[in-house]
């Protein structure tokens, strides 16, 4: 079913450190996963995606890891910057529709 | 590329008013658009899938007569909240998926949302 949280977990990270945001997904049949970043008052912004035939994918300063055995997804942000402060959502699904996870608020401490 | 524009960004109106929100894909065609609702500090909840030239598909629990969706062209979908009441106050977000990539997973691109406040 839908993953809707009543509150957002928060991750506080020192500027320059690496951040790791975790996500557990529910549908073992999902074959496509996306990470989105949402800043206050804005819509989600695509960060990186990964298909189920991969277990790792790297972008600019970001890496997504997929562990299908335990249905776990993580987003690693290298050298976290103040501009990375936002809510991060993992999403699962494909062409038809996407299901969003609860979200994690990333707070970068200058 | 893949810019989605949503208008208005913010609206306040009286109870009983109907409000129309527009979602446009600016630099691509979108056969399918999606409408979400988001409450403070919560995740996005899919309301309906809007298909160009056909009726929208609503998620369970979403009243289709309350939330009217029209997708008349490949670049425009509208959501009309009819006879809005305070409980309809929320952040409404649309997204669009580029056309022509059938069968290949592509990320949805989101608008910046519409904050609706009903007094």
Interface residues (C-beta under 8 A of the other chain):
Chain A: X2 X3 X4 X5 X6 X7 X8 X31 X32 X34 X36 X41 X42 X43 X44 X45 X46 X49 X51 X89 X94 X95 X96 X97 X98 X99 X100 X101 X102 X103
Chain B: X4 X6 X34 X41 X42 X43 X44 X45 X46 X49 X93 X95 X97 X102 X103 X104 X105 X106 X107 X108 X109 X110 X111 X112 X113 X115
